[in-house]
Amino acid sequence: MPLTIRAIILVVITSLIGLNGCQGLGNSETARIKSEIKVSAKKASQAWEEFPRSLDRAGLMKYYAANYSGVKDGVSENLKDLEKSFDDLAVQFKLGSKTGSSYKITELNIQPFTERIALVIYQDETLFGRDGNVQGFIKSKCSTLVRKEGESWLTFHEHCSVSQP
């Protein structure tokens, strides 16, 4: 299915959930959901920053649903792709790469649809370095759908595009 058709379907589904799903949420429920998602986003950000030292792929993967799908700058990815990218990065660190990163989530905007589904829009700011020298800065705008499974908020769909300077 072409990317544009998927994007249109996602917008329609999101709109329908938004129209029908929010009716039962009160202010206190909305505030609780937003708080839970903010905590989860902060923990995920910390796990990403700690990855070069910990190499704990499971510590990153626990924030993604088993049926995760995403699009990063027009390239589709799934859970297996994410696992592979984390494994490849871990190999670089194990081989002595002195690469590091600083990861920050800004402009966090959380829109709960129901008690278990929300849209999270944010800016992802990642600074990369090697041997103490800055190598690059990537700023992406992301729209993410999260779902509550048990006590955890998990990303099940994400779309990120690098912002133009």
Phi and psi restraints in degrees (value plus and minus 20) as a CYANA .aco file:
   2 PRO   PHI     -79.2   -39.2
   2 PRO   PSI     131.2   171.2
   3 LEU   PHI     -76.5   -36.5
   3 LEU   PSI     -61.6   -21.6
   4 THR   PHI     -85.3   -45.3
   4 THR   PSI     -56.4   -16.4
   5 ILE   PHI     -86.9   -46.9
   5 ILE   PSI     -62.2   -22.2
   6 ARG   PHI     -80.5   -40.5
   6 ARG   PSI     -62.3   -22.3
   7 ALA   PHI     -83.5   -43.5
   7 ALA   PSI     -61.8   -21.8
   8 ILE   PHI     -84.3   -44.3
   8 ILE   PSI     -64.3   -24.3
   9 ILE   PHI     -81.1   -41.1
   9 ILE   PSI     -63.8   -23.8
  10 LEU   PHI     -80.4   -40.4
  10 LEU   PSI     -62.8   -22.8
  11 VAL   PHI     -83.8   -43.8
  11 VAL   PSI     -63.5   -23.5
  12 VAL   PHI     -83.3   -43.3
  12 VAL   PSI     -66.9   -26.9
  13 ILE   PHI     -82.2   -42.2
  13 ILE   PSI     -65.5   -25.5
  14 THR   PHI     -80.0   -40.0
  14 THR   PSI     -62.0   -22.0
  15 SER   PHI     -84.0   -44.0
  15 SER   PSI     -63.3   -23.3
  16 LEU   PHI     -84.7   -44.7
  16 LEU   PSI     -62.5   -22.5
  17 ILE   PHI     -82.3   -42.3
  17 ILE   PSI     -62.9   -22.9
  18 GLY   PHI     -82.0   -42.0
  18 GLY   PSI     -60.2   -20.2
  19 LEU   PHI     -91.1   -51.1
  19 LEU   PSI     -58.4   -18.4
  20 ASN   PHI    -119.0   -79.0
  20 ASN   PSI     -49.5    -9.5
  21 GLY   PHI    -101.5   -61.5
  21 GLY   PSI     -45.1    -5.1
  22 CYS   PHI    -105.0   -65.0
  22 CYS   PSI     -30.8     9.2
  23 GLN   PHI     -78.9   -38.9
  23 GLN   PSI     -51.9   -11.9
  24 GLY   PHI    -113.0   -73.0
  24 GLY   PSI     -20.9    19.1
  25 LEU   PHI    -110.9   -70.9
  25 LEU   PSI     104.8   144.8
  26 GLY   PHI    -109.6   -69.6
  26 GLY   PSI     154.9   194.9
  27 ASN   PHI     -80.3   -40.3
  27 ASN   PSI     -61.1   -21.1
  28 SER   PHI     -89.4   -49.4
  28 SER   PSI     -57.3   -17.3
  29 GLU   PHI     -86.2   -46.2
  29 GLU   PSI     -62.9   -22.9
  30 THR   PHI     -81.6   -41.6
  30 THR   PSI     -64.8   -24.8
  31 ALA   PHI     -82.2   -42.2
  31 ALA   PSI     -61.0   -21.0
  32 ARG   PHI     -83.3   -43.3
  32 ARG   PSI     -66.3   -26.3
  33 ILE   PHI     -81.7   -41.7
  33 ILE   PSI     -67.1   -27.1
  34 LYS   PHI     -79.4   -39.4
  34 LYS   PSI     -62.0   -22.0
  35 SER   PHI     -83.5   -43.5
  35 SER   PSI     -64.7   -24.7
  36 GLU   PHI     -80.3   -40.3
  36 GLU   PSI     -63.5   -23.5
  37 ILE   PHI     -88.8   -48.8
  37 ILE   PSI     -58.8   -18.8
  38 LYS   PHI     -79.9   -39.9
  38 LYS   PSI     -63.8   -23.8
  39 VAL   PHI     -82.5   -42.5
  39 VAL   PSI     -64.6   -24.6
  40 SER   PHI     -82.4   -42.4
  40 SER   PSI     -62.8   -22.8
  41 ALA   PHI     -83.1   -43.1
  41 ALA   PSI     -60.0   -20.0
  42 LYS   PHI     -85.5   -45.5
  42 LYS   PSI     -62.7   -22.7
  43 LYS   PHI     -85.3   -45.3
  43 LYS   PSI     -59.9   -19.9
  44 ALA   PHI     -84.3   -44.3
  44 ALA   PSI     -60.9   -20.9
  45 SER   PHI     -82.2   -42.2
  45 SER   PSI     -62.2   -22.2
  46 GLN   PHI     -85.1   -45.1
  46 GLN   PSI     -61.1   -21.1
  47 ALA   PHI     -81.2   -41.2
  47 ALA   PSI     -59.2   -19.2
  48 TRP   PHI     -84.8   -44.8
  48 TRP   PSI     -63.7   -23.7
  49 GLU   PHI     -86.3   -46.3
  49 GLU   PSI     -52.8   -12.8
  50 GLU   PHI    -101.7   -61.7
  50 GLU   PSI     -35.0     5.0
  51 PHE   PHI     -74.0   -34.0
  51 PHE   PSI     -63.1   -23.1
  52 PRO   PHI     -78.4   -38.4
  52 PRO   PSI     -47.7    -7.7
  53 ARG   PHI    -112.1   -72.1
  53 ARG   PSI     -59.7   -19.7
  54 SER   PHI    -107.2   -67.2
  54 SER   PSI     -50.5   -10.5
  55 LEU   PHI      33.6    73.6
  55 LEU   PSI       8.8    48.8
  56 ASP   PHI    -109.1   -69.1
  56 ASP   PSI      65.9   105.9
  57 ARG   PHI     -80.9   -40.9
  57 ARG   PSI     -60.4   -20.4
  58 ALA   PHI     -80.7   -40.7
  58 ALA   PSI     -52.8   -12.8
  59 GLY   PHI     -85.0   -45.0
  59 GLY   PSI     -45.6    -5.6
  60 LEU   PHI    -109.4   -69.4
  60 LEU   PSI     -62.4   -22.4
  61 MET   PHI     -87.3   -47.3
  61 MET   PSI     -42.6    -2.6
  62 LYS   PHI     -86.7   -46.7
  62 LYS   PSI     -27.6    12.4
  63 TYR   PHI    -116.2   -76.2
  63 TYR   PSI     -14.9    25.1
  64 TYR   PHI    -139.9   -99.9
  64 TYR   PSI     119.1   159.1
  65 ALA   PHI     -94.1   -54.1
  65 ALA   PSI     135.7   175.7
  66 ALA   PHI     -80.3   -40.3
  66 ALA   PSI     -47.7    -7.7
  67 ASN   PHI    -122.0   -82.0
  67 ASN   PSI       7.9    47.9
  68 TYR   PHI     -76.3   -36.3
  68 TYR   PSI     118.2   158.2
  69 SER   PHI    -161.6  -121.6
  69 SER   PSI     128.2   168.2
  70 GLY   PHI    -172.1  -132.1
  70 GLY   PSI     150.0   190.0
  71 VAL   PHI    -156.9  -116.9
  71 VAL   PSI     102.7   142.7
  72 LYS   PHI    -139.4   -99.4
  72 LYS   PSI      90.9   130.9
  73 ASP   PHI      31.0    71.0
  73 ASP   PSI      25.2    65.2
  74 GLY   PHI      65.5   105.5
  74 GLY   PSI     -24.7    15.3
  75 VAL   PHI    -123.3   -83.3
  75 VAL   PSI     103.0   143.0
  76 SER   PHI     -93.7   -53.7
  76 SER   PSI     128.0   168.0
  77 GLU   PHI    -165.3  -125.3
  77 GLU   PSI     137.9   177.9
  78 ASN   PHI    -150.8  -110.8
  78 ASN   PSI    -192.8  -152.8
  79 LEU   PHI     -80.9   -40.9
  79 LEU   PSI     -60.6   -20.6
  80 LYS   PHI     -82.2   -42.2
  80 LYS   PSI     -60.1   -20.1
  81 ASP   PHI     -82.9   -42.9
  81 ASP   PSI     -61.7   -21.7
  82 LEU   PHI     -82.7   -42.7
  82 LEU   PSI     -66.7   -26.7
  83 GLU   PHI     -77.3   -37.3
  83 GLU   PSI     -64.1   -24.1
  84 LYS   PHI     -84.1   -44.1
  84 LYS   PSI     -62.0   -22.0
  85 SER   PHI     -85.1   -45.1
  85 SER   PSI     -57.8   -17.8
  86 PHE   PHI     -88.5   -48.5
  86 PHE   PSI     -59.1   -19.1
  87 ASP   PHI     -84.1   -44.1
  87 ASP   PSI     -63.1   -23.1
  88 ASP   PHI     -82.2   -42.2
  88 ASP   PSI     -61.1   -21.1
  89 LEU   PHI     -85.6   -45.6
  89 LEU   PSI     -60.4   -20.4
  90 ALA   PHI     -81.6   -41.6
  90 ALA   PSI     -59.4   -19.4
  91 VAL   PHI     -81.1   -41.1
  91 VAL   PSI     -62.7   -22.7
  92 GLN   PHI     -78.4   -38.4
  92 GLN   PSI     -63.7   -23.7
  93 PHE   PHI     -86.9   -46.9
  93 PHE   PSI     -60.0   -20.0
  94 LYS   PHI     -85.0   -45.0
  94 LYS   PSI     -49.5    -9.5
  95 LEU   PHI    -103.7   -63.7
  95 LEU   PSI     -15.3    24.7
  96 GLY   PHI      80.4   120.4
  96 GLY   PSI     -12.1    27.9
  97 SER   PHI     -80.3   -40.3
  97 SER   PSI     113.4   153.4
  98 LYS   PHI    -116.8   -76.8
  98 LYS   PSI       9.8    49.8
  99 THR   PHI     -94.6   -54.6
  99 THR   PSI     119.6   159.6
 100 GLY   PHI    -158.3  -118.3
 100 GLY   PSI     150.1   190.1
 101 SER   PHI    -169.1  -129.1
 101 SER   PSI     136.0   176.0
 102 SER   PHI    -143.1  -103.1
 102 SER   PSI     104.6   144.6
 103 TYR   PHI    -142.0  -102.0
 103 TYR   PSI     111.7   151.7
 104 LYS   PHI    -162.0  -122.0
 104 LYS   PSI     119.7   159.7
 105 ILE   PHI    -125.1   -85.1
 105 ILE   PSI     106.4   146.4
 106 THR   PHI    -147.4  -107.4
 106 THR   PSI     150.6   190.6
 107 GLU   PHI      31.4    71.4
 107 GLU   PSI      23.1    63.1
 108 LEU   PHI     -90.5   -50.5
 108 LEU   PSI     102.1   142.1
 109 ASN   PHI    -148.9  -108.9
 109 ASN   PSI      94.2   134.2
 110 ILE   PHI    -130.3   -90.3
 110 ILE   PSI     107.2   147.2
 111 GLN   PHI    -144.7  -104.7
 111 GLN   PSI      72.4   112.4
 112 PRO   PHI     -86.0   -46.0
 112 PRO   PSI     115.8   155.8
 113 PHE   PHI    -116.8   -76.8
 113 PHE   PSI     -63.3   -23.3
 114 THR   PHI    -159.7  -119.7
 114 THR   PSI    -195.4  -155.4
 115 GLU   PHI     -88.9   -48.9
 115 GLU   PSI     -33.5     6.5
 116 ARG   PHI    -144.4  -104.4
 116 ARG   PSI     -23.4    16.6
 117 ILE   PHI    -155.8  -115.8
 117 ILE   PSI     116.0   156.0
 118 ALA   PHI    -167.6  -127.6
 118 ALA   PSI     135.5   175.5
 119 LEU   PHI    -121.5   -81.5
 119 LEU   PSI     111.1   151.1
 120 VAL   PHI    -142.0  -102.0
 120 VAL   PSI     100.6   140.6
 121 ILE   PHI    -133.3   -93.3
 121 ILE   PSI     111.1   151.1
 122 TYR   PHI    -176.7  -136.7
 122 TYR   PSI     150.3   190.3
 123 GLN   PHI    -130.1   -90.1
 123 GLN   PSI     111.7   151.7
 124 ASP   PHI    -123.4   -83.4
 124 ASP   PSI     100.6   140.6
 125 GLU   PHI    -138.7   -98.7
 125 GLU   PSI      95.5   135.5
 126 THR   PHI    -143.0  -103.0
 126 THR   PSI     106.7   146.7
 127 LEU   PHI    -129.2   -89.2
 127 LEU   PSI     105.5   145.5
 128 PHE   PHI    -129.2   -89.2
 128 PHE   PSI     124.1   164.1
 129 GLY   PHI    -166.4  -126.4
 129 GLY   PSI     144.8   184.8
 130 ARG   PHI    -162.5  -122.5
 130 ARG   PSI     110.0   150.0
 131 ASP   PHI      34.4    74.4
 131 ASP   PSI      16.4    56.4
 132 GLY   PHI      63.5   103.5
 132 GLY   PSI     -20.6    19.4
 133 ASN   PHI    -129.1   -89.1
 133 ASN   PSI     116.4   156.4
 134 VAL   PHI     -88.2   -48.2
 134 VAL   PSI     107.3   147.3
 135 GLN   PHI    -122.6   -82.6
 135 GLN   PSI     -49.1    -9.1
 136 GLY   PHI    -196.3  -156.3
 136 GLY   PSI     143.1   183.1
 137 PHE   PHI    -154.8  -114.8
 137 PHE   PSI     106.8   146.8
 138 ILE   PHI    -141.4  -101.4
 138 ILE   PSI     107.5   147.5
 139 LYS   PHI    -139.0   -99.0
 139 LYS   PSI     101.3   141.3
 140 SER   PHI    -142.8  -102.8
 140 SER   PSI     127.7   167.7
 141 LYS   PHI    -121.3   -81.3
 141 LYS   PSI     107.7   147.7
 142 CYS   PHI    -146.7  -106.7
 142 CYS   PSI     124.2   164.2
 143 SER   PHI    -142.4  -102.4
 143 SER   PSI     103.0   143.0
 144 THR   PHI    -150.6  -110.6
 144 THR   PSI     115.3   155.3
 145 LEU   PHI    -119.1   -79.1
 145 LEU   PSI     108.0   148.0
 146 VAL   PHI    -139.6   -99.6
 146 VAL   PSI     132.3   172.3
 147 ARG   PHI    -153.8  -113.8
 147 ARG   PSI     118.2   158.2
 148 LYS   PHI    -105.7   -65.7
 148 LYS   PSI     102.6   142.6
 149 GLU   PHI    -143.9  -103.9
 149 GLU   PSI      94.3   134.3
 150 GLY   PHI      46.7    86.7
 150 GLY   PSI    -143.1  -103.1
 151 GLU   PHI    -121.3   -81.3
 151 GLU   PSI     -17.6    22.4
 152 SER   PHI    -129.2   -89.2
 152 SER   PSI     123.9   163.9
 153 TRP   PHI    -115.9   -75.9
 153 TRP   PSI      98.9   138.9
 154 LEU   PHI    -135.9   -95.9
 154 LEU   PSI     120.2   160.2
 155 THR   PHI     -96.0   -56.0
 155 THR   PSI     104.5   144.5
 156 PHE   PHI    -135.0   -95.0
 156 PHE   PSI     -36.6     3.4
 157 HIS   PHI    -171.0  -131.0
 157 HIS   PSI     119.7   159.7
 158 GLU   PHI    -164.5  -124.5
 158 GLU   PSI     121.3   161.3
 159 HIS   PHI    -152.3  -112.3
 159 HIS   PSI     100.0   140.0
 160 CYS   PHI    -147.8  -107.8
 160 CYS   PSI     119.3   159.3
 161 SER   PHI    -151.8  -111.8
 161 SER   PSI     115.5   155.5
 162 VAL   PHI     -86.9   -46.9
 162 VAL   PSI     110.6   150.6
 163 SER   PHI     -92.6   -52.6
 163 SER   PSI     123.9   163.9
 164 GLN   PHI    -100.8   -60.8
 164 GLN   PSI     117.8   157.8
